[in-house]
Amino acid sequence: MGKSMEMGTIHAGDFLRRFCSHLGMGHQAVKAATEAVKKSEELDIRRSPISIAAAAIYMISQLSEEKKLLRDISRATGVAEGTIRNSYKDLHPHAARLIPDWFAKEEDLKNLCAP
């Protein structure tokens, strides 16, 4: 008989490092995006893990010195720009909870693009 294969749950963090590497993001931005994605798992956001990772990268890049274009994030992640925008729209209201304090202060969050 065939063996059963157990598949683990896929999390947004599983993709994050590779995506950030493709985008040439620095260590602090990668660390902040990783924390944001981990915190997003506590929320009831019904998006694919890859879409969440792409939106978190977009959010973090807006707050960093290393801004990334939505088009470049789309290419690096394989997620359509519209899907990233929609996922970002879902994450944006929770930005203060998702973005680590050490990366951006609450007043910095006002610099985020409106969804």
N, CA, C and O atoms as CSV, one atom per row, in Angstrom:
chain,resi,resn,atom,element,x,y,z
A,1,MET,N,N,0.833,-1.181,0.000
A,1,MET,CA,C,0.000,0.000,0.000
A,1,MET,C,C,0.879,1.247,0.000
A,1,MET,O,O,2.055,1.195,0.362
A,2,GLY,N,N,0.293,2.359,-0.409
A,2,GLY,CA,C,1.026,3.620,-0.449
A,2,GLY,C,C,1.225,4.200,0.937
A,2,GLY,O,O,0.440,3.967,1.857
A,3,LYS,N,N,2.283,4.950,1.055
A,3,LYS,CA,C,2.553,5.599,2.333
A,3,LYS,C,C,1.843,6.944,2.372
A,3,LYS,O,O,1.750,7.637,1.359
A,4,SER,N,N,1.353,7.300,3.527
A,4,SER,CA,C,0.709,8.609,3.638
A,4,SER,C,C,1.781,9.656,3.910
A,4,SER,O,O,2.682,9.463,4.727
A,5,MET,N,N,1.656,10.748,3.211
A,5,MET,CA,C,2.606,11.839,3.410
A,5,MET,C,C,1.912,12.931,4.199
A,5,MET,O,O,0.807,13.355,3.860
A,6,GLU,N,N,2.558,13.373,5.232
A,6,GLU,CA,C,1.984,14.427,6.038
A,6,GLU,C,C,2.519,15.764,5.542
A,6,GLU,O,O,3.730,15.973,5.472
A,7,MET,N,N,1.619,16.647,5.205
A,7,MET,CA,C,2.006,17.966,4.715
A,7,MET,C,C,1.798,18.971,5.832
A,7,MET,O,O,0.744,18.997,6.468
A,8,GLY,N,N,2.790,19.785,6.063
A,8,GLY,CA,C,2.666,20.813,7.089
A,8,GLY,C,C,1.925,22.022,6.549
A,8,GLY,O,O,1.744,22.174,5.341
A,9,THR,N,N,1.507,22.864,7.452
A,9,THR,CA,C,0.837,24.098,7.073
A,9,THR,C,C,1.860,25.068,6.516
A,9,THR,O,O,2.976,25.171,7.023
A,10,ILE,N,N,1.476,25.769,5.482
A,10,ILE,CA,C,2.363,26.764,4.892
A,10,ILE,C,C,2.101,28.104,5.556
A,10,ILE,O,O,0.953,28.530,5.687
A,11,HIS,N,N,3.165,28.761,5.972
A,11,HIS,CA,C,3.072,30.067,6.609
A,11,HIS,C,C,3.771,31.104,5.737
A,11,HIS,O,O,4.681,30.780,4.974
A,12,ALA,N,N,3.334,32.347,5.861
A,12,ALA,CA,C,3.918,33.424,5.067
A,12,ALA,C,C,5.422,33.552,5.314
A,12,ALA,O,O,6.185,33.872,4.403
A,13,GLY,N,N,5.831,33.303,6.540
A,13,GLY,CA,C,7.248,33.403,6.885
A,13,GLY,C,C,8.124,32.424,6.133
A,13,GLY,O,O,9.326,32.650,5.990
A,14,ASP,N,N,7.533,31.328,5.646
A,14,ASP,CA,C,8.294,30.323,4.910
A,14,ASP,C,C,8.890,30.895,3.618
A,14,ASP,O,O,9.916,30.415,3.136
A,15,PHE,N,N,8.245,31.910,3.070
A,15,PHE,CA,C,8.667,32.491,1.799
A,15,PHE,C,C,9.455,33.788,1.967
A,15,PHE,O,O,10.190,34.207,1.074
A,16,LEU,N,N,9.288,34.397,3.103
A,16,LEU,CA,C,9.744,35.762,3.310
A,16,LEU,C,C,11.223,35.986,3.041
A,16,LEU,O,O,11.580,36.904,2.303
A,17,ARG,N,N,12.075,35.181,3.611
A,17,ARG,CA,C,13.528,35.382,3.446
A,17,ARG,C,C,13.943,35.335,1.978
A,17,ARG,O,O,14.741,36.154,1.523
A,18,ARG,N,N,13.401,34.384,1.254
A,18,ARG,CA,C,13.744,34.258,-0.172
A,18,ARG,C,C,13.293,35.496,-0.939
A,18,ARG,O,O,14.045,36.038,-1.750
A,19,PHE,N,N,12.063,35.942,-0.682
A,19,PHE,CA,C,11.546,37.129,-1.365
A,19,PHE,C,C,12.393,38.355,-1.044
A,19,PHE,O,O,12.759,39.121,-1.936
A,20,CYS,N,N,12.700,38.532,0.239
A,20,CYS,CA,C,13.502,39.688,0.656
A,20,CYS,C,C,14.897,39.639,0.043
A,20,CYS,O,O,15.463,40.667,-0.327
A,21,SER,N,N,15.434,38.442,-0.057
A,21,SER,CA,C,16.750,38.274,-0.681
A,21,SER,C,C,16.714,38.687,-2.148
A,21,SER,O,O,17.612,39.381,-2.624
A,22,HIS,N,N,15.673,38.259,-2.862
A,22,HIS,CA,C,15.518,38.633,-4.272
A,22,HIS,C,C,15.396,40.145,-4.442
A,22,HIS,O,O,15.792,40.697,-5.469
A,23,LEU,N,N,14.847,40.805,-3.432
A,23,LEU,CA,C,14.656,42.257,-3.492
A,23,LEU,C,C,15.868,43.031,-2.970
A,23,LEU,O,O,15.911,44.258,-3.062
A,24,GLY,N,N,16.849,42.315,-2.422
A,24,GLY,CA,C,18.054,42.974,-1.910
A,24,GLY,C,C,17.790,43.779,-0.646
A,24,GLY,O,O,18.432,44.806,-0.422
A,25,MET,N,N,16.862,43.331,0.174
A,25,MET,CA,C,16.530,44.053,1.400
A,25,MET,C,C,17.570,43.798,2.483
A,25,MET,O,O,18.154,42.717,2.565
A,26,GLY,N,N,17.790,44.813,3.311
A,26,GLY,CA,C,18.747,44.710,4.403
A,26,GLY,C,C,18.231,43.876,5.561
A,26,GLY,O,O,17.046,43.551,5.639
A,27,HIS,N,N,19.145,43.539,6.455
A,27,HIS,CA,C,18.843,42.659,7.588
A,27,HIS,C,C,17.709,43.205,8.467
A,27,HIS,O,O,16.803,42.455,8.830
A,28,GLN,N,N,17.747,44.497,8.812
A,28,GLN,CA,C,16.735,45.071,9.700
A,28,GLN,C,C,15.338,45.016,9.063
A,28,GLN,O,O,14.353,44.717,9.738
A,29,ALA,N,N,15.267,45.307,7.770
A,29,ALA,CA,C,13.979,45.273,7.071
A,29,ALA,C,C,13.444,43.838,7.003
A,29,ALA,O,O,12.244,43.615,7.165
A,30,VAL,N,N,14.324,42.877,6.766
A,30,VAL,CA,C,13.913,41.467,6.717
A,30,VAL,C,C,13.405,41.029,8.088
A,30,VAL,O,O,12.384,40.350,8.195
A,31,LYS,N,N,14.125,41.425,9.127
A,31,LYS,CA,C,13.729,41.073,10.492
A,31,LYS,C,C,12.363,41.681,10.818
A,31,LYS,O,O,11.513,41.011,11.405
A,32,ALA,N,N,12.147,42.949,10.442
A,32,ALA,CA,C,10.870,43.621,10.704
A,32,ALA,C,C,9.728,42.949,9.929
A,32,ALA,O,O,8.639,42.754,10.469
A,33,ALA,N,N,9.981,42.601,8.674
A,33,ALA,CA,C,8.957,41.935,7.862
A,33,ALA,C,C,8.618,40.564,8.442
A,33,ALA,O,O,7.456,40.157,8.451
A,34,THR,N,N,9.626,39.865,8.922
A,34,THR,CA,C,9.416,38.551,9.534
A,34,THR,C,C,8.535,38.677,10.773
A,34,THR,O,O,7.614,37.885,10.966
A,35,GLU,N,N,8.817,39.670,11.610
A,35,GLU,CA,C,8.000,39.886,12.806
A,35,GLU,C,C,6.570,40.267,12.434
A,35,GLU,O,O,5.616,39.794,13.051
A,36,ALA,N,N,6.426,41.122,11.425
A,36,ALA,CA,C,5.088,41.549,10.990
A,36,ALA,C,C,4.270,40.356,10.498
A,36,ALA,O,O,3.089,40.226,10.821
A,37,VAL,N,N,4.903,39.497,9.725
A,37,VAL,CA,C,4.214,38.314,9.203
A,37,VAL,C,C,3.818,37.383,10.344
A,37,VAL,O,O,2.710,36.846,10.358
A,38,LYS,N,N,4.713,37.196,11.287
A,38,LYS,CA,C,4.423,36.324,12.428
A,38,LYS,C,C,3.225,36.857,13.216
A,38,LYS,O,O,2.347,36.089,13.610
A,39,LYS,N,N,3.189,38.176,13.445
A,39,LYS,CA,C,2.065,38.786,14.170
A,39,LYS,C,C,0.773,38.715,13.350
A,39,LYS,O,O,-0.316,38.630,13.917
A,40,SER,N,N,0.887,38.751,12.029
A,40,SER,CA,C,-0.310,38.706,11.172
A,40,SER,C,C,-1.040,37.373,11.298
A,40,SER,O,O,-2.237,37.288,11.027
A,41,GLU,N,N,-0.322,36.339,11.706
A,41,GLU,CA,C,-0.938,35.021,11.855
A,41,GLU,C,C,-1.954,34.996,12.995
A,41,GLU,O,O,-2.795,34.100,13.060
A,42,GLU,N,N,-1.875,35.989,13.903
A,42,GLU,CA,C,-2.826,36.082,15.004
A,42,GLU,C,C,-4.143,36.719,14.551
A,42,GLU,O,O,-5.152,36.637,15.252
A,43,LEU,N,N,-4.126,37.353,13.377
A,43,LEU,CA,C,-5.305,38.030,12.853
A,43,LEU,C,C,-6.084,37.094,11.938
A,43,LEU,O,O,-5.544,36.109,11.435
A,44,ASP,N,N,-7.334,37.405,11.733
A,44,ASP,CA,C,-8.165,36.592,10.844
A,44,ASP,C,C,-8.165,37.223,9.450
A,44,ASP,O,O,-9.167,37.781,9.003
A,45,ILE,N,N,-7.026,37.120,8.781
A,45,ILE,CA,C,-6.901,37.676,7.431
A,45,ILE,C,C,-6.934,36.505,6.459
A,45,ILE,O,O,-6.053,35.645,6.475
A,46,ARG,N,N,-7.929,36.484,5.639
A,46,ARG,CA,C,-8.154,35.345,4.744
A,46,ARG,C,C,-7.498,35.586,3.394
A,46,ARG,O,O,-8.161,35.841,2.388
A,47,ARG,N,N,-6.198,35.499,3.407
A,47,ARG,CA,C,-5.380,35.648,2.201
A,47,ARG,C,C,-4.356,34.521,2.198
A,47,ARG,O,O,-4.074,33.916,3.232
A,48,SER,N,N,-3.813,34.252,1.034
A,48,SER,CA,C,-2.794,33.202,0.961
A,48,SER,C,C,-1.534,33.678,1.685
A,48,SER,O,O,-1.273,34.879,1.754
A,49,PRO,N,N,-0.758,32.744,2.221
A,49,PRO,CA,C,0.478,33.118,2.910
A,49,PRO,C,C,1.430,33.938,2.025
A,49,PRO,O,O,2.105,34.844,2.514
A,50,ILE,N,N,1.480,33.625,0.742
A,50,ILE,CA,C,2.372,34.364,-0.155
A,50,ILE,C,C,1.885,35.804,-0.315
A,50,ILE,O,O,2.698,36.728,-0.361
A,51,SER,N,N,0.589,36.002,-0.399
A,51,SER,CA,C,0.026,37.350,-0.514
A,51,SER,C,C,0.302,38.170,0.746
A,51,SER,O,O,0.618,39.357,0.663
A,52,ILE,N,N,0.183,37.538,1.898
A,52,ILE,CA,C,0.473,38.209,3.175
A,52,ILE,C,C,1.947,38.604,3.222
A,52,ILE,O,O,2.281,39.721,3.618
A,53,ALA,N,N,2.827,37.691,2.820
A,53,ALA,CA,C,4.266,37.992,2.817
A,53,ALA,C,C,4.561,39.173,1.901
A,53,ALA,O,O,5.313,40.073,2.276
A,54,ALA,N,N,3.981,39.180,0.713
A,54,ALA,CA,C,4.207,40.267,-0.243
A,54,ALA,C,C,3.710,41.603,0.309
A,54,ALA,O,O,4.383,42.624,0.170
A,55,ALA,N,N,2.529,41.596,0.936
A,55,ALA,CA,C,1.967,42.823,1.503
A,55,ALA,C,C,2.808,43.322,2.680
A,55,ALA,O,O,2.993,44.528,2.840
A,56,ALA,N,N,3.313,42.409,3.496
A,56,ALA,CA,C,4.162,42.799,4.625
A,56,ALA,C,C,5.465,43.424,4.121
A,56,ALA,O,O,5.945,44.407,4.687
A,57,ILE,N,N,6.029,42.860,3.071
A,57,ILE,CA,C,7.246,43.422,2.479
A,57,ILE,C,C,6.967,44.826,1.963
A,57,ILE,O,O,7.773,45.736,2.157
A,58,TYR,N,N,5.828,45.003,1.307
A,58,TYR,CA,C,5.454,46.319,0.783
A,58,TYR,C,C,5.312,47.326,1.931
A,58,TYR,O,O,5.787,48.457,1.832
A,59,MET,N,N,4.664,46.912,3.004
A,59,MET,CA,C,4.456,47.785,4.157
A,59,MET,C,C,5.790,48.178,4.792
A,59,MET,O,O,6.029,49.353,5.068
A,60,ILE,N,N,6.648,47.201,5.020
A,60,ILE,CA,C,7.946,47.460,5.644
A,60,ILE,C,C,8.815,48.334,4.735
A,60,ILE,O,O,9.501,49.237,5.213
A,61,SER,N,N,8.787,48.068,3.442
A,61,SER,CA,C,9.650,48.843,2.533
A,61,SER,C,C,9.249,50.313,2.490
A,61,SER,O,O,10.100,51.175,2.268
A,62,GLN,N,N,7.971,50.614,2.700
A,62,GLN,CA,C,7.530,52.011,2.741
A,62,GLN,C,C,8.114,52.752,3.939
A,62,GLN,O,O,8.320,53.964,3.883
A,63,LEU,N,N,8.378,52.030,5.010
A,63,LEU,CA,C,8.871,52.638,6.239
A,63,LEU,C,C,10.396,52.625,6.337
A,63,LEU,O,O,10.966,53.167,7.284
A,64,SER,N,N,11.046,52.011,5.367
A,64,SER,CA,C,12.502,51.894,5.430
A,64,SER,C,C,13.164,52.834,4.435
A,64,SER,O,O,12.506,53.471,3.612
A,65,GLU,N,N,14.466,52.900,4.535
A,65,GLU,CA,C,15.259,53.690,3.590
A,65,GLU,C,C,15.313,52.975,2.237
A,65,GLU,O,O,15.599,53.593,1.212
A,66,GLU,N,N,15.040,51.678,2.245
A,66,GLU,CA,C,15.152,50.847,1.040
A,66,GLU,C,C,13.772,50.630,0.413
A,66,GLU,O,O,13.296,49.497,0.336
A,67,LYS,N,N,13.150,51.682,-0.021
A,67,LYS,CA,C,11.805,51.562,-0.597
A,67,LYS,C,C,11.830,50.675,-1.846
A,67,LYS,O,O,12.744,50.758,-2.667
A,68,LYS,N,N,10.826,49.843,-1.965
A,68,LYS,CA,C,10.700,48.939,-3.110
A,68,LYS,C,C,9.414,49.249,-3.848
A,68,LYS,O,O,8.380,49.510,-3.234
A,69,LEU,N,N,9.483,49.220,-5.153
A,69,LEU,CA,C,8.297,49.446,-5.976
A,69,LEU,C,C,7.387,48.227,-5.904
A,69,LEU,O,O,7.846,47.090,-5.803
A,70,LEU,N,N,6.101,48.490,-5.957
A,70,LEU,CA,C,5.118,47.412,-5.946
A,70,LEU,C,C,5.403,46.431,-7.090
A,70,LEU,O,O,5.277,45.218,-6.925
A,71,ARG,N,N,5.783,46.965,-8.233
A,71,ARG,CA,C,6.092,46.139,-9.409
A,71,ARG,C,C,7.235,45.166,-9.104
A,71,ARG,O,O,7.185,43.999,-9.494
A,72,ASP,N,N,8.268,45.655,-8.403
A,72,ASP,CA,C,9.414,44.799,-8.068
A,72,ASP,C,C,9.041,43.726,-7.049
A,72,ASP,O,O,9.509,42.590,-7.132
A,73,ILE,N,N,8.200,44.093,-6.094
A,73,ILE,CA,C,7.738,43.110,-5.103
A,73,ILE,C,C,6.901,42.040,-5.798
A,73,ILE,O,O,7.001,40.855,-5.480
A,74,SER,N,N,6.082,42.471,-6.742
A,74,SER,CA,C,5.269,41.541,-7.509
A,74,SER,C,C,6.147,40.545,-8.268
A,74,SER,O,O,5.882,39.343,-8.265
A,75,ARG,N,N,7.181,41.053,-8.908
A,75,ARG,CA,C,8.093,40.166,-9.662
A,75,ARG,C,C,8.818,39.189,-8.752
A,75,ARG,O,O,8.958,38.013,-9.086
A,76,ALA,N,N,9.283,39.673,-7.598
A,76,ALA,CA,C,10.055,38.828,-6.680
A,76,ALA,C,C,9.197,37.750,-6.024
A,76,ALA,O,O,9.679,36.659,-5.719
A,77,THR,N,N,7.920,38.068,-5.811
A,77,THR,CA,C,7.046,37.136,-5.089
A,77,THR,C,C,6.149,36.307,-6.000
A,77,THR,O,O,5.646,35.259,-5.597
A,78,GLY,N,N,5.949,36.779,-7.230
A,78,GLY,CA,C,5.030,36.092,-8.130
A,78,GLY,C,C,3.568,36.396,-7.816
A,78,GLY,O,O,2.666,35.710,-8.298
A,79,VAL,N,N,3.338,37.431,-7.005
A,79,VAL,CA,C,1.980,37.831,-6.627
A,79,VAL,C,C,1.608,39.061,-7.454
A,79,VAL,O,O,2.394,40.003,-7.553
A,80,ALA,N,N,0.430,39.057,-8.038
A,80,ALA,CA,C,-0.017,40.180,-8.866
A,80,ALA,C,C,-0.091,41.461,-8.029
A,80,ALA,O,O,-0.404,41.420,-6.839
A,81,GLU,N,N,0.200,42.595,-8.668
A,81,GLU,CA,C,0.172,43.884,-7.974
A,81,GLU,C,C,-1.183,44.135,-7.309
A,81,GLU,O,O,-1.235,44.608,-6.174
A,82,GLY,N,N,-2.268,43.825,-8.000
A,82,GLY,CA,C,-3.610,44.026,-7.435
A,82,GLY,C,C,-3.838,43.187,-6.195
A,82,GLY,O,O,-4.488,43.635,-5.250
A,83,THR,N,N,-3.311,41.975,-6.189
A,83,THR,CA,C,-3.451,41.093,-5.028
A,83,THR,C,C,-2.648,41.634,-3.853
A,83,THR,O,O,-3.102,41.581,-2.710
A,84,ILE,N,N,-1.450,42.156,-4.131
A,84,ILE,CA,C,-0.645,42.757,-3.060
A,84,ILE,C,C,-1.394,43.955,-2.481
A,84,ILE,O,O,-1.461,44.121,-1.264
A,85,ARG,N,N,-1.960,44.791,-3.361
A,85,ARG,CA,C,-2.727,45.961,-2.892
A,85,ARG,C,C,-3.894,45.529,-1.994
A,85,ARG,O,O,-4.121,46.121,-0.939
A,86,ASN,N,N,-4.624,44.505,-2.416
A,86,ASN,CA,C,-5.766,44.029,-1.622
A,86,ASN,C,C,-5.322,43.445,-0.279
A,86,ASN,O,O,-5.976,43.664,0.741
A,87,SER,N,N,-4.229,42.716,-0.279
A,87,SER,CA,C,-3.702,42.154,0.970
A,87,SER,C,C,-3.199,43.267,1.878
A,87,SER,O,O,-3.385,43.220,3.094
A,88,TYR,N,N,-2.566,44.264,1.283
A,88,TYR,CA,C,-2.083,45.428,2.028
A,88,TYR,C,C,-3.271,46.157,2.671
A,88,TYR,O,O,-3.195,46.619,3.809
A,89,LYS,N,N,-4.362,46.244,1.916
A,89,LYS,CA,C,-5.585,46.883,2.423
A,89,LYS,C,C,-6.071,46.152,3.686
A,89,LYS,O,O,-6.553,46.788,4.624
A,90,ASP,N,N,-5.946,44.833,3.706
A,90,ASP,CA,C,-6.354,44.041,4.864
A,90,ASP,C,C,-5.393,44.214,6.049
A,90,ASP,O,O,-5.818,44.197,7.205
A,91,LEU,N,N,-4.107,44.379,5.757
A,91,LEU,CA,C,-3.103,44.513,6.818
A,91,LEU,C,C,-3.029,45.933,7.387
A,91,LEU,O,O,-2.763,46.119,8.575
A,92,HIS,N,N,-3.264,46.924,6.538
A,92,HIS,CA,C,-3.066,48.326,6.913
A,92,HIS,C,C,-3.734,48.740,8.228
A,92,HIS,O,O,-3.092,49.412,9.035
A,93,PRO,N,N,-4.995,48.368,8.478
A,93,PRO,CA,C,-5.620,48.783,9.746
A,93,PRO,C,C,-4.911,48.237,10.990
A,93,PRO,O,O,-5.098,48.759,12.089
A,94,HIS,N,N,-4.113,47.207,10.822
A,94,HIS,CA,C,-3.421,46.556,11.935
A,94,HIS,C,C,-1.938,46.935,11.982
A,94,HIS,O,O,-1.167,46.319,12.718
A,95,ALA,N,N,-1.536,47.938,11.208
A,95,ALA,CA,C,-0.115,48.298,11.086
A,95,ALA,C,C,0.545,48.532,12.439
A,95,ALA,O,O,1.657,48.056,12.665
A,96,ALA,N,N,-0.110,49.249,13.336
A,96,ALA,CA,C,0.487,49.551,14.642
A,96,ALA,C,C,0.773,48.274,15.433
A,96,ALA,O,O,1.718,48.219,16.221
A,97,ARG,N,N,-0.035,47.274,15.218
A,97,ARG,CA,C,0.147,45.984,15.902
A,97,ARG,C,C,1.195,45.118,15.195
A,97,ARG,O,O,1.910,44.352,15.841
A,98,LEU,N,N,1.284,45.244,13.865
A,98,LEU,CA,C,2.167,44.370,13.084
A,98,LEU,C,C,3.613,44.849,13.020
A,98,LEU,O,O,4.544,44.049,13.124
A,99,ILE,N,N,3.798,46.156,12.850
A,99,ILE,CA,C,5.151,46.700,12.671
A,99,ILE,C,C,5.851,46.782,14.023
A,99,ILE,O,O,5.321,47.381,14.959
A,100,PRO,N,N,7.038,46.187,14.133
A,100,PRO,CA,C,7.757,46.235,15.417
A,100,PRO,C,C,8.091,47.677,15.819
A,100,PRO,O,O,8.445,48.503,14.978
A,101,ASP,N,N,7.972,47.960,17.116
A,101,ASP,CA,C,8.264,49.304,17.643
A,101,ASP,C,C,9.693,49.735,17.351
A,101,ASP,O,O,9.949,50.914,17.110
A,102,TRP,N,N,10.614,48.798,17.370
A,102,TRP,CA,C,12.021,49.144,17.161
A,102,TRP,C,C,12.286,49.544,15.704
A,102,TRP,O,O,13.302,50.176,15.412
A,103,PHE,N,N,11.389,49.184,14.804
A,103,PHE,CA,C,11.582,49.499,13.386
A,103,PHE,C,C,10.936,50.832,13.015
A,103,PHE,O,O,11.520,51.623,12.274
A,104,ALA,N,N,9.734,51.079,13.530
A,104,ALA,CA,C,9.022,52.316,13.210
A,104,ALA,C,C,8.121,52.692,14.380
A,104,ALA,O,O,7.421,51.849,14.941
A,105,LYS,N,N,8.151,53.946,14.727
A,105,LYS,CA,C,7.285,54.456,15.791
A,105,LYS,C,C,5.892,54.714,15.237
A,105,LYS,O,O,5.689,54.756,14.024
A,106,GLU,N,N,4.944,54.884,16.136
A,106,GLU,CA,C,3.557,55.073,15.702
A,106,GLU,C,C,3.398,56.278,14.781
A,106,GLU,O,O,2.609,56.233,13.836
A,107,GLU,N,N,4.139,57.358,15.045
A,107,GLU,CA,C,4.029,58.538,14.166
A,107,GLU,C,C,4.582,58.247,12.765
A,107,GLU,O,O,4.147,58.862,11.791
A,108,ASP,N,N,5.535,57.316,12.655
A,108,ASP,CA,C,6.075,56.924,11.355
A,108,ASP,C,C,5.019,56.194,10.516
A,108,ASP,O,O,5.054,56.236,9.286
A,109,LEU,N,N,4.097,55.536,11.187
A,109,LEU,CA,C,3.074,54.753,10.475
A,109,LEU,C,C,2.162,55.647,9.652
A,109,LEU,O,O,1.490,55.176,8.735
A,110,LYS,N,N,2.136,56.938,9.975
A,110,LYS,CA,C,1.339,57.887,9.195
A,110,LYS,C,C,1.909,58.046,7.784
A,110,LYS,O,O,1.219,58.516,6.880
A,111,ASN,N,N,3.165,57.653,7.602
A,111,ASN,CA,C,3.814,57.739,6.283
A,111,ASN,C,C,3.429,56.582,5.354
A,111,ASN,O,O,3.780,56.586,4.174
A,112,LEU,N,N,2.718,55.613,5.882
A,112,LEU,CA,C,2.278,54.496,5.042
A,112,LEU,C,C,1.267,54.988,4.018
A,112,LEU,O,O,0.431,55.840,4.321
A,113,CYS,N,N,1.345,54.457,2.824
A,113,CYS,CA,C,0.366,54.803,1.793
A,113,CYS,C,C,-1.021,54.374,2.254
A,113,CYS,O,O,-1.185,53.327,2.880
A,114,ALA,N,N,-2.003,55.188,1.939
A,114,ALA,CA,C,-3.381,54.800,2.240
A,114,ALA,C,C,-3.756,53.643,1.321
A,114,ALA,O,O,-3.377,53.625,0.151
A,115,PRO,N,N,-4.502,52.677,1.854
A,115,PRO,CA,C,-4.858,51.523,1.016
A,115,PRO,C,C,-5.851,51.884,-0.084
A,115,PRO,O,O,-6.245,51.021,-0.868
